[in-house]
Amino acid sequence: MLGDGIHGMLHFLIGAAVVSLLLYGKCGSRRELVIVFLFGGIAGVFPDVTKLFGDLYGHSLMSAPLMGLSVALGFRILMRKVPFLQAWGAFAAAVIIGHIFIDLIGNGVAPFYPFEKSEYDFHIISRLDVVMLLTLLATAVVFFITCRRAIVLSGVMIICIYLGILSVSKVQLEQLLHTEYSENDIELLITYPRSGAWGGWDFQLRTDETWINGHSPVLGRDVHIESERDVET
């Protein structure tokens, strides 16, 4: 439950950050900034509404414009000064970046549903990613105190750098494992954030002969084997 709550908060805060950056110039008061921030957060979590009805349409790229449109219509009731097309585009971007992208680097998503039901993922963050959560919360607090766009931009840049480090580390680990076991036929290789510990990866690797479980740090190239057993034939 805690993991789901934090993951939902990430959707909200990233959606809010995206819309705050895009519509900041249209805000002339703190009240308007709050409205933009809150509606951006709503757009960030909006795709999960369809989950309540047992489908994945809200997590599809095809539905992002429609969901952005729905939020924009509600937003226009409170802020008519923002051009409708600009608001629509901002909220659609919040859906894509704040939700679909976060699911892509988290627990996986089917972005082309229903035309293709396969899920894709580049798993680099856990549902309890404290680094992202604390960075975004600090950004939101300072933003409301100062009302400066540069604060949100700085927070977003920190998140981008953080995700970049994780991406490079994950790719390096997978390349290292491919090189280490290049003499065998690798049938499966999965790397994902280490459970219960920040700053590391768990991995599962299966060749035609061996099943291997291990872990590795994000900042470093050490590979620690936890278990290794022969594949049953």
Accessible surface in RSA format (square Angstrom, percent):
REM  Atomic radii and reference values for relative SASA: ProtOr
REM  Chains: A
REM  Algorithm: Lee & Richards
REM  Probe-radius: 1.40
REM  Slices: 20
REM RES _ NUM      All-atoms   Total-Side   Main-Chain    Non-polar    All polar
REM                ABS   REL    ABS   REL    ABS   REL    ABS   REL    ABS   REL
RES MET A   1   199.00 103.1 156.45 103.5  42.56 101.3 127.01 108.0  72.00  95.4
RES LEU A   2   129.06  71.9 117.87  84.3  11.19  28.1 124.16  87.2   4.90  13.2
RES GLY A   3    13.88  17.1   0.00   N/A  13.88  17.1   9.09  24.9   4.79  10.7
RES ASP A   4    79.10  55.4  69.77  69.4   9.33  22.1  24.61  57.9  54.48  54.3
RES GLY A   5    42.44  52.3   0.00   N/A  42.44  52.3  37.25 102.2   5.19  11.6
RES ILE A   6    22.27  12.7  21.72  16.2   0.55   1.3  21.72  15.6   0.55   1.5
RES HIS A   7     7.70   4.2   7.70   5.4   0.00   0.0   7.70   7.9   0.00   0.0
RES GLY A   8    22.79  28.1   0.00   N/A  22.79  28.1  21.64  59.4   1.15   2.6
RES MET A   9    84.53  43.8  78.46  51.9   6.06  14.4  77.88  66.2   6.65   8.8
RES LEU A  10     0.00   0.0   0.00   0.0   0.00   0.0   0.00   0.0   0.00   0.0
RES HIS A  11     2.14   1.2   2.14   1.5   0.00   0.0   0.71   0.7   1.42   1.7
RES PHE A  12    54.90  27.5  54.90  34.0   0.00   0.0  54.90  33.3   0.00   0.0
RES LEU A  13    12.00   6.7  10.25   7.3   1.75   4.4  10.25   7.2   1.75   4.7
RES ILE A  14    15.41   8.8  15.30  11.4   0.11   0.3  15.41  11.1   0.00   0.0
RES GLY A  15     0.00   0.0   0.00   N/A   0.00   0.0   0.00   0.0   0.00   0.0
RES ALA A  16     0.00   0.0   0.00   0.0   0.00   0.0   0.00   0.0   0.00   0.0
RES ALA A  17     7.53   6.9   6.76  10.4   0.77   1.8   7.53  10.6   0.00   0.0
RES VAL A  18    18.27  12.0  16.68  15.1   1.59   3.8  18.15  15.8   0.12   0.3
RES VAL A  19     0.00   0.0   0.00   0.0   0.00   0.0   0.00   0.0   0.00   0.0
RES SER A  20     1.55   1.3   0.80   1.1   0.75   1.7   0.75   1.6   0.80   1.1
RES LEU A  21    28.81  16.0  28.76  20.6   0.06   0.1  28.81  20.2   0.00   0.0
RES LEU A  22    88.21  49.1  73.70  52.7  14.51  36.5  74.87  52.6  13.34  35.9
RES LEU A  23     0.10   0.1   0.00   0.0   0.10   0.2   0.10   0.1   0.00   0.0
RES TYR A  24    56.50  26.4  55.39  31.5   1.11   2.9  33.03  24.8  23.47  28.9
RES GLY A  25    66.61  82.1   0.00   N/A  66.61  82.1  34.36  94.3  32.25  72.2
RES LYS A  26    73.47  35.8  69.22  42.5   4.24  10.1  25.90  23.3  47.56  50.7
RES CYS A  27    24.49  18.5   0.50   0.6  23.98  56.4   1.36   3.4  23.13  24.9
RES GLY A  28    67.07  82.7   0.00   N/A  67.07  82.7  33.01  90.6  34.07  76.3
RES SER A  29    54.04  45.7  41.09  54.8  12.95  29.8  47.29 100.7   6.75   9.5
RES ARG A  30   124.18  52.1 115.89  59.1   8.29  19.7  53.96  73.7  70.22  42.6
RES ARG A  31   143.93  60.4 135.47  69.1   8.46  20.1  70.29  96.1  73.64  44.6
RES GLU A  32    26.77  15.4  26.77  20.3   0.00   0.0   1.60   3.1  25.17  20.5
RES LEU A  33     9.93   5.5   9.62   6.9   0.30   0.8   9.62   6.8   0.30   0.8
RES VAL A  34    51.07  33.6  51.07  46.2   0.00   0.0  51.07  44.4   0.00   0.0
RES ILE A  35    15.02   8.5  14.26  10.6   0.76   1.8  15.02  10.8   0.00   0.0
RES VAL A  36     0.32   0.2   0.32   0.3   0.00   0.0   0.32   0.3   0.00   0.0
RES PHE A  37    16.00   8.0  16.00   9.9   0.00   0.0  16.00   9.7   0.00   0.0
RES LEU A  38    86.03  47.9  86.03  61.5   0.00   0.0  86.03  60.4   0.00   0.0
RES PHE A  39    34.11  17.1  34.11  21.1   0.00   0.0  34.11  20.7   0.00   0.0
RES GLY A  40     0.00   0.0   0.00   N/A   0.00   0.0   0.00   0.0   0.00   0.0
RES GLY A  41     0.00   0.0   0.00   N/A   0.00   0.0   0.00   0.0   0.00   0.0
RES ILE A  42    73.13  41.6  73.05  54.4   0.09   0.2  73.13  52.7   0.00   0.0
RES ALA A  43     0.00   0.0   0.00   0.0   0.00   0.0   0.00   0.0   0.00   0.0
RES GLY A  44     0.00   0.0   0.00   N/A   0.00   0.0   0.00   0.0   0.00   0.0
RES VAL A  45    47.60  31.3  45.81  41.5   1.78   4.3  45.81  39.8   1.78   4.8
RES PHE A  46    53.61  26.8  53.16  32.9   0.45   1.2  53.61  32.5   0.00   0.0
RES PRO A  47     0.00   0.0   0.00   0.0   0.00   0.0   0.00   0.0   0.00   0.0
RES ASP A  48    47.25  33.1  44.31  44.1   2.94   6.9  21.11  49.7  26.14  26.1
RES VAL A  49    61.92  40.7  59.81  54.1   2.11   5.1  61.59  53.5   0.32   0.9
RES THR A  50    27.81  19.8  27.47  27.8   0.35   0.8  27.81  37.4   0.00   0.0
RES LYS A  51    99.43  48.5  82.05  50.3  17.38  41.4  47.22  42.5  52.20  55.6
RES LEU A  52   147.68  82.2 112.55  80.5  35.12  88.3 117.58  82.6  30.09  81.0
RES PHE A  53   158.70  79.4 125.30  77.6  33.40  86.9 133.80  81.1  24.90  71.3
RES GLY A  54    72.63  89.6   0.00   N/A  72.63  89.6  36.81 101.0  35.82  80.2
RES ASP A  55    40.02  28.0  35.02  34.9   5.00  11.8  17.03  40.1  22.99  22.9
RES LEU A  56    62.59  34.9  62.59  44.8   0.00   0.0  62.59  44.0   0.00   0.0
RES TYR A  57   110.13  51.4 109.98  62.6   0.15   0.4  72.80  54.7  37.33  46.0
RES GLY A  58     0.87   1.1   0.00   N/A   0.87   1.1   0.87   2.4   0.00   0.0
RES HIS A  59     6.38   3.5   6.38   4.4   0.00   0.0   6.31   6.5   0.07   0.1
RES SER A  60     1.51   1.3   1.51   2.0   0.00   0.0   1.51   3.2   0.00   0.0
RES LEU A  61    62.99  35.1  54.80  39.2   8.20  20.6  54.91  38.6   8.08  21.8
RES MET A  62   100.41  52.0  75.24  49.8  25.17  59.9  55.15  46.9  45.26  60.0
RES SER A  63    19.18  16.2  15.40  20.6   3.78   8.7  19.18  40.8   0.00   0.0
RES ALA A  64     0.00   0.0   0.00   0.0   0.00   0.0   0.00   0.0   0.00   0.0
RES PRO A  65    63.80  46.5  63.80  58.2   0.00   0.0  63.80  52.7   0.00   0.0
RES LEU A  66   115.24  64.2 111.88  80.0   3.37   8.5 114.27  80.3   0.97   2.6
RES MET A  67    14.11   7.3  13.48   8.9   0.63   1.5  14.11  12.0   0.00   0.0
RES GLY A  68     0.00   0.0   0.00   N/A   0.00   0.0   0.00   0.0   0.00   0.0
RES LEU A  69    45.99  25.6  45.99  32.9   0.00   0.0  45.99  32.3   0.00   0.0
RES SER A  70    50.46  42.6  35.72  47.7  14.74  34.0  18.14  38.6  32.33  45.3
RES VAL A  71     9.60   6.3   3.08   2.8   6.52  15.7   9.60   8.3   0.00   0.0
RES ALA A  72     0.00   0.0   0.00   0.0   0.00   0.0   0.00   0.0   0.00   0.0
RES LEU A  73   100.04  55.7  93.88  67.2   6.16  15.5  94.44  66.3   5.60  15.1
RES GLY A  74    26.51  32.7   0.00   N/A  26.51  32.7  22.74  62.4   3.77   8.4
RES PHE A  75     0.00   0.0   0.00   0.0   0.00   0.0   0.00   0.0   0.00   0.0
RES ARG A  76    49.16  20.6  49.16  25.1   0.00   0.0   8.35  11.4  40.81  24.7
RES ILE A  77   136.74  77.8 113.57  84.6  23.17  55.9 116.88  84.2  19.86  53.9
RES LEU A  78    89.00  49.6  69.17  49.5  19.83  49.9  71.67  50.3  17.33  46.6
RES MET A  79     4.91   2.5   2.06   1.4   2.86   6.8   4.91   4.2   0.00   0.0
RES ARG A  80   167.63  70.4 149.45  76.2  18.18  43.3  60.41  82.6 107.22  65.0
RES LYS A  81   114.99  56.1  81.72  50.1  33.26  79.2  67.89  61.1  47.09  50.2
RES VAL A  82     0.00   0.0   0.00   0.0   0.00   0.0   0.00   0.0   0.00   0.0
RES PRO A  83    63.36  46.2  53.48  48.8   9.88  35.9  63.28  52.2   0.08   0.5
RES PHE A  84    59.06  29.5  53.11  32.9   5.95  15.5  53.11  32.2   5.95  17.0
RES LEU A  85   134.15  74.7 124.93  89.4   9.23  23.2 125.21  87.9   8.95  24.1
RES GLN A  86    69.78  39.0  56.69  41.4  13.08  31.1  36.00  76.6  33.77  25.6
RES ALA A  87     0.00   0.0   0.00   0.0   0.00   0.0   0.00   0.0   0.00   0.0
RES TRP A  88    75.76  30.4  75.76  36.7   0.00   0.0  74.19  39.6   1.58   2.6
RES GLY A  89    41.63  51.3   0.00   N/A  41.63  51.3  35.21  96.6   6.42  14.4
RES ALA A  90     3.42   3.1   0.93   1.4   2.49   5.7   1.48   2.1   1.93   5.1
RES PHE A  91     0.00   0.0   0.00   0.0   0.00   0.0   0.00   0.0   0.00   0.0
RES ALA A  92    13.75  12.6  13.75  21.2   0.00   0.0  13.75  19.4   0.00   0.0
RES ALA A  93    23.65  21.7  20.38  31.5   3.27   7.4  22.85  32.2   0.80   2.1
RES ALA A  94     0.00   0.0   0.00   0.0   0.00   0.0   0.00   0.0   0.00   0.0
RES VAL A  95     0.01   0.0   0.01   0.0   0.00   0.0   0.01   0.0   0.00   0.0
RES ILE A  96    66.26  37.7  66.26  49.4   0.00   0.0  66.26  47.7   0.00   0.0
RES ILE A  97    74.74  42.5  74.74  55.7   0.00   0.0  74.74  53.8   0.00   0.0
RES GLY A  98     0.00   0.0   0.00   N/A   0.00   0.0   0.00   0.0   0.00   0.0
RES HIS A  99     0.40   0.2   0.40   0.3   0.00   0.0   0.00   0.0   0.40   0.5
RES ILE A 100     7.69   4.4   7.69   5.7   0.00   0.0   7.69   5.5   0.00   0.0
RES PHE A 101    78.64  39.3  76.32  47.3   2.31   6.0  78.64  47.7   0.00   0.0
RES ILE A 102     1.90   1.1   1.90   1.4   0.00   0.0   1.90   1.4   0.00   0.0
RES ASP A 103     5.31   3.7   5.31   5.3   0.00   0.0   0.00   0.0   5.31   5.3
RES LEU A 104    54.70  30.5  54.70  39.1   0.00   0.0  54.70  38.4   0.00   0.0
RES ILE A 105     5.67   3.2   5.67   4.2   0.00   0.0   5.67   4.1   0.00   0.0
RES GLY A 106     2.66   3.3   0.00   N/A   2.66   3.3   2.03   5.6   0.63   1.4
RES ASN A 107    72.87  50.2  42.99  41.5  29.88  72.0  25.65  61.7  47.22  45.6
RES GLY A 108     9.81  12.1   0.00   N/A   9.81  12.1   1.90   5.2   7.91  17.7
RES VAL A 109     4.82   3.2   1.85   1.7   2.97   7.2   4.82   4.2   0.00   0.0
RES ALA A 110     2.06   1.9   0.26   0.4   1.80   4.1   0.26   0.4   1.80   4.8
RES PRO A 111    13.28   9.7  13.28  12.1   0.00   0.0  13.28  11.0   0.00   0.0
RES PHE A 112    80.73  40.4  80.48  49.9   0.25   0.6  80.48  48.8   0.25   0.7
RES TYR A 113    33.15  15.5  33.01  18.8   0.15   0.4   6.03   4.5  27.13  33.4
RES PRO A 114    51.84  37.8  39.16  35.7  12.69  46.1  39.16  32.3  12.69  78.8
RES PHE A 115   162.84  81.5 124.65  77.2  38.19  99.4 130.74  79.3  32.11  91.9
RES GLU A 116    68.25  39.2  63.73  48.2   4.52  10.8  30.64  59.3  37.61  30.7
RES LYS A 117   146.44  71.4 125.67  77.1  20.78  49.5  70.35  63.3  76.09  81.1
RES SER A 118    61.42  51.9  50.04  66.8  11.38  26.2  26.30  56.0  35.12  49.2
RES GLU A 119   108.84  62.5  79.40  60.1  29.45  70.1  29.68  57.4  79.17  64.6
RES TYR A 120    92.74  43.3  89.14  50.7   3.60   9.4  74.15  55.7  18.58  22.9
RES ASP A 121    89.40  62.6  60.73  60.4  28.67  67.8   5.48  12.9  83.92  83.7
RES PHE A 122    67.92  34.0  67.06  41.5   0.85   2.2  67.92  41.2   0.00   0.0
RES HIS A 123    50.36  27.5  50.28  35.0   0.08   0.2  31.43  32.4  18.93  22.0
RES ILE A 124     5.64   3.2   2.52   1.9   3.12   7.5   2.52   1.8   3.12   8.5
RES ILE A 125     1.56   0.9   0.01   0.0   1.54   3.7   0.78   0.6   0.78   2.1
RES SER A 126    42.49  35.9  38.18  50.9   4.31   9.9  29.14  62.1  13.35  18.7
RES ARG A 127    83.81  35.2  81.08  41.3   2.74   6.5  54.49  74.5  29.32  17.8
RES LEU A 128    85.67  47.7  77.31  55.3   8.35  21.0  77.31  54.3   8.35  22.5
RES ASP A 129     6.06   4.2   4.03   4.0   2.03   4.8   2.05   4.8   4.00   4.0
RES VAL A 130    79.20  52.1  78.11  70.7   1.10   2.6  78.11  67.9   1.10   3.0
RES VAL A 131    50.77  33.4  46.07  41.7   4.70  11.3  50.43  43.8   0.34   0.9
RES MET A 132     0.00   0.0   0.00   0.0   0.00   0.0   0.00   0.0   0.00   0.0
RES LEU A 133    19.40  10.8  19.40  13.9   0.00   0.0  19.40  13.6   0.00   0.0
RES LEU A 134   106.72  59.4 103.11  73.8   3.61   9.1 103.49  72.7   3.23   8.7
RES THR A 135    24.84  17.7  17.66  17.9   7.17  17.1  11.45  15.4  13.38  20.2
RES LEU A 136     7.71   4.3   5.54   4.0   2.17   5.5   5.54   3.9   2.17   5.8
RES LEU A 137    67.02  37.3  66.99  47.9   0.03   0.1  66.99  47.0   0.03   0.1
RES ALA A 138    57.13  52.5  48.51  74.9   8.62  19.6  56.41  79.4   0.72   1.9
RES THR A 139    16.74  11.9  12.79  13.0   3.96   9.4  10.55  14.2   6.19   9.4
RES ALA A 140    11.24  10.3   9.99  15.4   1.25   2.8  10.99  15.5   0.26   0.7
RES VAL A 141    87.77  57.8  83.90  76.0   3.87   9.3  87.38  75.9   0.40   1.1
RES VAL A 142    59.37  39.1  59.37  53.7   0.00   0.0  59.37  51.6   0.00   0.0
RES PHE A 143     1.46   0.7   1.40   0.9   0.06   0.2   1.40   0.8   0.06   0.2
RES PHE A 144    56.77  28.4  54.32  33.6   2.45   6.4  54.60  33.1   2.17   6.2
RES ILE A 145   121.58  69.2 102.58  76.4  19.00  45.8 107.20  77.2  14.37  39.0
RES THR A 146    56.34  40.1  32.58  33.0  23.76  56.6  39.23  52.7  17.11  25.9
RES CYS A 147    28.16  21.3  23.03  25.7   5.13  12.1  17.54  44.4  10.62  11.4
RES ARG A 148   139.91  58.7 138.53  70.6   1.38   3.3  38.35  52.4 101.56  61.6
RES ARG A 149   107.51  45.1 104.70  53.4   2.81   6.7  27.75  37.9  79.77  48.3
RES ALA A 150    47.57  43.7  41.68  64.3   5.89  13.4  44.36  62.5   3.21   8.5
RES ILE A 151    40.31  22.9  38.84  28.9   1.47   3.5  38.93  28.0   1.39   3.8
RES VAL A 152     4.42   2.9   4.42   4.0   0.00   0.0   4.42   3.8   0.00   0.0
RES LEU A 153    88.99  49.6  88.99  63.7   0.00   0.0  88.99  62.5   0.00   0.0
RES SER A 154    56.09  47.4  53.23  71.0   2.86   6.6  27.43  58.4  28.66  40.2
RES GLY A 155     3.61   4.4   0.00   N/A   3.61   4.4   2.57   7.1   1.03   2.3
RES VAL A 156    41.93  27.6  40.86  37.0   1.07   2.6  41.61  36.2   0.32   0.9
RES MET A 157   106.33  55.1 104.85  69.4   1.48   3.5  87.03  74.0  19.30  25.6
RES ILE A 158    92.54  52.7  91.32  68.0   1.23   3.0  91.84  66.1   0.70   1.9
RES ILE A 159    13.17   7.5  13.17   9.8   0.00   0.0  13.17   9.5   0.00   0.0
RES CYS A 160    76.46  57.8  65.87  73.5  10.59  24.9  26.30  66.6  50.16  54.1
RES ILE A 161   108.96  62.0 101.40  75.5   7.56  18.2 108.12  77.9   0.85   2.3
RES TYR A 162    21.07   9.8  19.14  10.9   1.92   5.0  19.80  14.9   1.27   1.6
RES LEU A 163    20.55  11.4  20.55  14.7   0.00   0.0  20.55  14.4   0.00   0.0
RES GLY A 164    32.32  39.9   0.00   N/A  32.32  39.9  31.78  87.2   0.54   1.2
RES ILE A 165    81.72  46.5  75.89  56.5   5.83  14.0  79.67  57.4   2.05   5.6
RES LEU A 166     6.76   3.8   6.76   4.8   0.00   0.0   6.76   4.7   0.00   0.0
RES SER A 167    30.67  25.9  30.59  40.8   0.09   0.2  19.95  42.5  10.72  15.0
RES VAL A 168    86.23  56.7  83.17  75.3   3.06   7.4  85.95  74.7   0.27   0.7
RES SER A 169     9.98   8.4   5.88   7.8   4.11   9.5   5.64  12.0   4.34   6.1
RES LYS A 170    11.46   5.6  11.46   7.0   0.00   0.0   7.08   6.4   4.38   4.7
RES VAL A 171    61.15  40.2  61.14  55.3   0.01   0.0  61.14  53.1   0.01   0.0
RES GLN A 172    76.85  43.0  75.33  55.1   1.52   3.6  15.74  33.5  61.11  46.3
RES LEU A 173     9.11   5.1   4.88   3.5   4.23  10.6   8.41   5.9   0.70   1.9
RES GLU A 174    44.63  25.6  44.63  33.8   0.00   0.0   6.58  12.7  38.05  31.1
RES GLN A 175   110.85  62.0 107.34  78.4   3.52   8.4  40.27  85.7  70.58  53.5
RES LEU A 176    46.12  25.7  43.36  31.0   2.76   6.9  45.84  32.2   0.29   0.8
RES LEU A 177     1.50   0.8   1.50   1.1   0.00   0.0   1.50   1.1   0.00   0.0
RES HIS A 178    91.16  49.8  87.34  60.7   3.82   9.8  57.63  59.4  33.53  39.0
RES THR A 179    99.40  70.7  87.07  88.3  12.33  29.4  66.30  89.0  33.10  50.0
RES GLU A 180   121.18  69.6  94.31  71.3  26.87  64.0  20.60  39.9 100.58  82.1
RES TYR A 181    36.62  17.1  35.88  20.4   0.73   1.9  24.53  18.4  12.09  14.9
RES SER A 182    79.69  67.3  49.48  66.0  30.22  69.6  35.20  75.0  44.50  62.3
RES GLU A 183   171.85  98.7 132.52 100.3  39.33  93.7  54.58 105.6 117.27  95.7
RES ASN A 184    46.89  32.3  34.81  33.6  12.08  29.1   4.94  11.9  41.95  40.5
RES ASP A 185    90.27  63.2  80.69  80.3   9.59  22.7  26.41  62.1  63.87  63.7
RES ILE A 186    39.51  22.5  14.13  10.5  25.38  61.2  14.13  10.2  25.38  68.9
RES GLU A 187    99.14  56.9  61.99  46.9  37.15  88.5  32.07  62.0  67.07  54.8
RES LEU A 188    65.92  36.7  61.49  44.0   4.43  11.1  65.87  46.3   0.05   0.1
RES LEU A 189    35.81  19.9   8.75   6.3  27.07  68.0   8.75   6.1  27.07  72.8
RES ILE A 190    72.75  41.4  70.05  52.2   2.70   6.5  72.75  52.4   0.00   0.0
RES THR A 191     3.62   2.6   0.00   0.0   3.62   8.6   0.00   0.0   3.62   5.5
RES TYR A 192    54.67  25.5  54.67  31.1   0.00   0.0  38.32  28.8  16.35  20.2
RES PRO A 193    22.31  16.3  14.94  13.6   7.37  26.8  15.05  12.4   7.26  45.1
RES ARG A 194    79.21  33.3  73.14  37.3   6.07  14.5   3.70   5.1  75.51  45.8
RES SER A 195    95.53  80.7  72.59  96.9  22.94  52.8  54.09 115.2  41.44  58.1
RES GLY A 196    91.12 112.4   0.00   N/A  91.12 112.4  45.35 124.4  45.77 102.5
RES ALA A 197    50.48  46.4  33.23  51.3  17.25  39.2  42.73  60.2   7.75  20.5
RES TRP A 198   157.57  63.2 120.43  58.3  37.14  87.2 124.29  66.3  33.28  54.0
RES GLY A 199    20.22  24.9   0.00   N/A  20.22  24.9   5.51  15.1  14.71  32.9
RES GLY A 200     9.68  11.9   0.00   N/A   9.68  11.9   5.65  15.5   4.03   9.0
RES TRP A 201     1.87   0.7   1.87   0.9   0.00   0.0   1.87   1.0   0.00   0.0
RES ASP A 202    19.80  13.9  19.80  19.7   0.00   0.0   7.14  16.8  12.67  12.6
RES PHE A 203     1.98   1.0   0.00   0.0   1.98   5.1   0.00   0.0   1.98   5.7
RES GLN A 204    51.39  28.7  51.39  37.6   0.00   0.0   1.84   3.9  49.55  37.6
RES LEU A 205     0.18   0.1   0.00   0.0   0.18   0.4   0.07   0.0   0.11   0.3
RES ARG A 206    81.06  34.0  81.06  41.3   0.00   0.0   7.44  10.2  73.62  44.6
RES THR A 207     0.99   0.7   0.98   1.0   0.01   0.0   0.60   0.8   0.39   0.6
RES ASP A 208    66.99  46.9  49.33  49.1  17.66  41.8  19.72  46.4  47.27  47.1
RES GLU A 209   104.09  59.8  96.72  73.2   7.36  17.5  32.89  63.6  71.20  58.1
RES THR A 210    21.30  15.1  21.30  21.6   0.00   0.0   4.36   5.9  16.94  25.6
RES TRP A 211    47.10  18.9  46.43  22.5   0.67   1.6  40.38  21.5   6.72  10.9
RES ILE A 212     0.21   0.1   0.21   0.2   0.00   0.0   0.21   0.2   0.00   0.0
RES ASN A 213    41.95  28.9  41.95  40.5   0.00   0.0  13.69  32.9  28.26  27.3
RES GLY A 214     2.01   2.5   0.00   N/A   2.01   2.5   0.00   0.0   2.01   4.5
RES HIS A 215    35.14  19.2  35.14  24.4   0.00   0.0  22.22  22.9  12.92  15.0
RES SER A 216     2.83   2.4   1.87   2.5   0.96   2.2   0.60   1.3   2.23   3.1
RES PRO A 217    42.79  31.2  38.01  34.6   4.78  17.4  41.33  34.1   1.46   9.1
RES VAL A 218    11.62   7.6   5.44   4.9   6.18  14.9   5.44   4.7   6.18  16.8
RES LEU A 219   140.35  78.2 111.32  79.6  29.04  73.0 117.24  82.3  23.11  62.2
RES GLY A 220    43.29  53.4   0.00   N/A  43.29  53.4  24.76  68.0  18.53  41.5
RES ARG A 221   140.47  59.0 122.67  62.5  17.81  42.4  68.63  93.8  71.84  43.5
RES ASP A 222    90.03  63.1  85.56  85.2   4.47  10.6  12.53  29.5  77.50  77.3
RES VAL A 223    49.30  32.4  20.99  19.0  28.31  68.2  20.99  18.2  28.31  76.8
RES HIS A 224    85.14  46.5  81.36  56.6   3.77   9.7  50.39  51.9  34.75  40.4
RES ILE A 225    76.50  43.5  44.43  33.1  32.07  77.3  44.43  32.0  32.07  87.0
RES GLU A 226    99.35  57.0  62.10  47.0  37.26  88.7  32.31  62.5  67.05  54.7
RES SER A 227    53.09  44.9  45.10  60.2   8.00  18.4  45.77  97.5   7.32  10.3
RES GLU A 228   105.86  60.8  72.68  55.0  33.18  79.0  20.46  39.6  85.40  69.7
RES ARG A 229   138.76  58.3 131.97  67.3   6.79  16.2  65.39  89.4  73.37  44.5
RES ASP A 230   115.27  80.7 103.88 103.4  11.39  26.9  30.32  71.4  84.95  84.7
RES VAL A 231    22.78  15.0  12.46  11.3  10.31  24.9  13.25  11.5   9.53  25.8
RES GLU A 232   155.43  89.2 129.24  97.8  26.19  62.4  53.02 102.5 102.42  83.6
RES THR A 233   172.04 122.4  95.26  96.6  76.77 183.0  97.71 131.2  74.32 112.4
END  Absolute sums over single chains surface
CHAIN  1 A    12072.3       9994.1       2078.3       7911.8       4160.5
END  Absolute sums over all chains
TOTAL         12072.3       9994.1       2078.3       7911.8       4160.5
